[in-house]
């Protein structure tokens, strides 16, 4: 159950990091890159843990 919550959270972070610059004109910064790397690491750990 918790792994599904993490995957939905990570999916939201990835979608947000892609859609916010498109819709709101925000620049793609190092902070966004770090968030994406952390989100992808959560996905890798969740898949590997199962």
C-alpha positions in Angstrom: 0.0 0.0 0.0 2.8 2.5 0.9 4.7 1.7 -2.3 1.7 2.8 -4.4 1.6 6.1 -2.5 5.2 6.7 -3.2 4.8 5.9 -6.9 1.8 8.3 -7.2 3.8 11.0 -5.4 6.8 10.6 -7.6 4.6 10.6 -10.7 3.1 13.9 -9.5 6.5 15.4 -9.0 7.7 14.4 -12.4 4.5 15.7 -14.1 4.7 18.9 -12.2 8.4 19.5 -13.1 7.5 19.1 -16.8 4.2 21.0 -16.8 5.0 24.0 -14.6 7.6 25.5 -17.0 5.3 25.0 -19.9 2.2 26.6 -18.3 3.7 29.2 -16.0 6.9 30.1 -17.8 9.2 29.1 -14.9 12.8 28.3 -15.7 14.2 24.8 -15.4 16.6 25.2 -12.4 19.0 23.1 -10.5 16.3 22.6 -7.8 14.0 21.0 -10.4 16.8 18.7 -11.5 17.5 17.6 -7.9 13.8 16.9 -7.4 13.7 14.8 -10.5 16.8 12.8 -9.5 15.3 12.2 -6.0 11.9 11.2 -7.6 13.6 8.7 -9.9 15.7 7.3 -7.1 12.4 6.7 -5.1 11.0 4.8 -8.1 14.1 2.7 -8.5 14.1 1.8 -4.8 10.4 1.0 -4.8 10.7 -1.2 -7.8 13.8 -2.9 -6.6 12.4 -3.4 -3.1 9.3 -5.3 -4.4 
